[in-house]
């Protein structure tokens, strides 16, 4: 080849697209004033294209392959060639490090996605529980075999009212109160189920709002208790195990 010996290595690398940085700039500056090197560069590029086609097509001419290999092999002991060999040697390690960083990034993204899915599943479970509770309330209100009890104030005008809807077979109770008088501090109303046999059963503690309204929804009750009546007493905020007299409201089944 007629290429200048000091540019042989760089010219071959430029043809392969592997020459970068200051070395590429120096090579391109030399090519601007050297017709011989430009001609050889074009030949090298043509030979490189033939070699690329050889992977899927016919075998390239032996002369083209030998010319390319000779150009790459020139000046093998120069520091420049050694530096490039180190670069090519480190390339797999660099690729492995990049793969590791990418793996960590996607693992973190996957972890955040898993947390978000868990949050959505928890919210869906809460909504499902609320929906089931609402269905139970509607079923109690609309049940044909529900016991409906209206409670009125004892020895007073029938202004405060309470209505209990109780389904014995499901131990389901919905209680609605209106016009209830306000309470002293640290006091609350407590609803009682009066069974046909046995002692009164606590059925929920409540405090009326500013308009005197209050509700008790699905309190825990023993299974299958036959209710004779419902009553209300004033108790401490935490409720009582037995009624504190007097009974302020009471009503039997309709």
C-alpha positions in Angstrom: 0.0 0.0 0.0 1.1 3.6 -0.6 -0.2 4.9 2.7 2.2 6.7 5.0 3.6 4.2 7.6 2.8 6.5 10.6 -0.9 6.6 9.6 -1.4 3.0 8.7 -3.0 2.0 11.9 -5.2 5.0 12.2 -6.3 4.8 8.6 -7.5 1.2 9.0 -9.3 2.1 12.2 -11.0 5.0 10.5 -12.2 2.7 7.8 -13.7 0.5 10.5 -15.3 3.4 12.2 -13.3 2.9 15.4 -11.1 6.0 15.4 -12.3 8.7 17.8 -11.3 11.9 19.5 -8.0 13.8 18.8 -6.7 10.9 16.8 -9.6 11.1 14.4 -9.2 14.8 14.1 -5.5 14.4 13.3 -6.2 11.7 10.7 -8.9 13.8 9.0 -6.5 16.8 8.9 -3.9 14.7 7.2 -6.4 13.4 4.7 -7.2 16.9 3.5 -3.7 17.3 2.1 -2.8 13.7 1.2 -4.4 12.3 -1.9 -2.7 8.9 -1.5 -4.1 8.3 1.9 -7.6 9.3 0.7 -7.4 6.8 -2.1 -6.2 4.1 0.2 -9.0 5.0 2.7 -11.6 4.5 0.0 -10.1 1.1 -0.9 -10.1 0.1 2.7 -13.7 1.1 3.1 -14.6 -0.9 0.0 -12.8 -3.9 1.3 -14.6 -3.5 4.7 -17.9 -3.5 2.9 -17.0 -6.7 1.1 -16.0 -8.4 4.4 -19.3 -7.3 5.9 -21.2 -8.9 3.0 -19.2 -12.1 3.4 -21.2 -13.0 6.6 -24.3 -13.7 4.6 -23.0 -13.9 1.0 -20.1 -15.2 -1.0 -16.5 -15.2 0.1 -14.7 -11.8 -0.5 -11.7 -11.7 -2.8 -8.5 -12.9 -1.1 -6.6 -9.8 -2.2 -9.1 -7.4 -0.5 -9.0 -9.4 2.8 -5.2 -9.6 2.8 -4.9 -5.8 2.2 -7.2 -5.0 5.1 -5.5 -7.4 7.5 -2.1 -6.0 6.6 -3.2 -2.5 7.2 -4.6 -3.4 10.7 -1.5 -5.4 11.6 1.1 -2.6 10.8 3.0 -1.2 13.8 1.7 -3.7 16.3 4.1 -2.7 19.1 3.3 1.0 19.2 1.8 2.5 22.5 -1.2 3.6 20.5 -2.0 0.0 19.5 -1.4 -1.2 23.0 -3.8 1.4 24.4 -6.5 0.3 22.0 -6.0 -3.3 22.9 -6.5 -2.4 26.5 -9.7 -0.6 25.5 -11.0 -3.6 23.6 -10.0 -5.8 26.6 -12.0 -3.7 29.0 -15.0 -3.4 26.7 -16.7 -6.5 28.1 -16.3 -5.3 31.7 -17.7 -1.9 30.8 -20.7 -3.6 29.2 -21.2 -5.8 32.3 -21.1 -2.7 34.5 -23.6 -0.9 32.3 -25.9 -4.0 32.4 -25.6 -4.1 36.2 -26.6 -0.4 36.5 -29.5 -1.0 34.2 -30.6 -4.0 36.2 -30.5 -2.0 39.4 -32.6 0.8 37.8 -35.3 -1.6 36.5 -35.3 -3.5 39.9 -36.1 -0.2 41.7 -38.7 0.6 39.1 -40.3 -2.8 39.6 -40.2 -2.4 43.4 -42.0 0.9 43.2 -44.6 -0.6 40.8 -45.1 -3.5 43.3 -45.7 -1.0 46.1 -48.2 0.9 44.0 -50.0 -2.3 43.1 -50.2 -3.3 46.8 -51.6 0.1 47.7 -54.3 -0.2 45.0 -55.2 -3.7 46.1 -55.5 -2.5 49.7 -57.8 0.4 48.6 -59.9 -2.0 46.5 -60.2 -4.3 49.5 -61.4 -1.4 51.7 -63.9 -0.3 49.1 -65.2 -3.9 48.8 -65.6 -4.1 52.6 -67.6 -0.8 52.6 -69.7 -2.1 49.7 -70.5 -5.3 51.6 -71.4 -3.3 54.7 -73.7 -1.0 52.7 -75.4 -4.1 51.2 -76.0 -5.5 54.7 -77.6 -2.2 55.8 -79.9 -2.1 52.7 -80.8 -5.8 53.2 -81.8 -5.0 56.9 -83.8 -1.9 55.9 -85.7 -3.8 53.2 -86.1 -7.2 54.9 -89.7 -8.3 55.1 -89.2 -10.2 58.3 -87.4 -7.4 60.1 -88.7 -6.3 63.6 -89.3 -2.5 63.4 -89.4 -0.7 66.8 -90.0 3.0 67.4 -88.5 4.4 70.7 -89.9 7.5 72.4 -88.8 9.5 75.4 -90.1 8.2 78.7 -92.6 10.5 80.5 -92.0 13.4 78.0 -93.5 14.7 74.8 -92.8 12.3 71.9 -90.2 14.5 70.3 -87.0 12.5 70.5 -87.5 9.3 68.5 -85.5 6.2 67.7 -86.3 3.5 65.2 -84.7 0.0 65.4 -84.8 -2.4 62.5 -83.7 -5.9 63.6 -83.4 -9.2 61.7 -82.9 -12.0 64.3 -81.8 -14.7 61.8 -78.8 -12.6 60.8 -78.3 -10.7 64.1 -78.5 -7.6 62.0 -79.5 -4.2 63.5 -79.9 -0.7 62.1 -80.9 2.0 64.6 -81.9 5.6 63.6 -82.5 8.4 66.1 -83.7 11.9 65.8 -84.3 15.0 68.0 -82.1 13.5 70.7 -81.3 15.9 73.6 -77.6 16.9 73.9 -75.6 15.1 76.6 -73.3 16.2 79.3 -69.5 16.0 78.9 -68.1 12.4 78.9 -71.6 10.9 78.5 -73.2 9.0 75.6 -76.4 7.2 74.8 -76.3 3.4 74.8 -78.8 1.2 73.0 -80.0 -2.0 74.6 -81.7 -5.1 73.1 -84.2 -6.5 75.6 -84.5 -10.2 74.9 -87.6 -12.3 75.7 -85.4 -14.1 78.2 -82.3 -13.0 80.0 -80.6 -9.7 80.8 -80.4 -6.6 78.5 -77.7 -6.9 75.8 -75.6 -3.8 74.8 -76.3 -2.9 71.2 -74.1 0.2 70.6 -73.0 3.5 72.1 -73.8 6.8 70.2 -73.8 10.5 70.5 -76.2 12.7 68.5 -75.0 15.4 66.2 -75.9 19.1 66.5 -79.4 18.4 65.1 -80.0 15.5 67.5 -79.6 12.7 64.9 -77.6 9.5 65.4 -77.2 6.0 63.9 -76.0 2.6 65.1 -75.2 0.2 62.2 -74.6 -3.5 62.6 -73.4 -3.7 66.2 -72.0 -7.1 67.3 -74.9 -9.1 68.8 -75.3 -12.7 69.8 -76.8 -15.0 67.1 -80.5 -15.7 67.0 -81.6 -13.6 70.0 -85.4 -13.0 70.1 -85.9 -9.3 70.9 -88.8 -8.2 73.0 -88.0 -4.5 73.1 -85.2 -2.0 72.7 -84.2 0.7 75.2 -81.8 3.7 75.6 -80.0 4.8 78.7 -77.3 7.5 79.4 -73.9 5.9 80.1 -70.2 6.9 80.3 -68.7 7.4 76.8 -67.2 4.0 76.8 -70.5 2.3 77.5 -71.7 0.0 80.3 -72.2 -3.7 80.7 -75.6 -3.2 82.4 -78.1 -0.3 81.9 -77.8 2.7 84.3 -81.3 3.8 85.3 -83.4 5.6 84.4 -84.3 4.3 80.9 -84.8 7.5 78.8 -86.4 5.8 75.8 -88.0 2.4 75.2 -90.1 0.6 72.5 -91.5 -2.8 71.7 -92.0 -4.6 68.4 -94.7 -3.3 66.0 
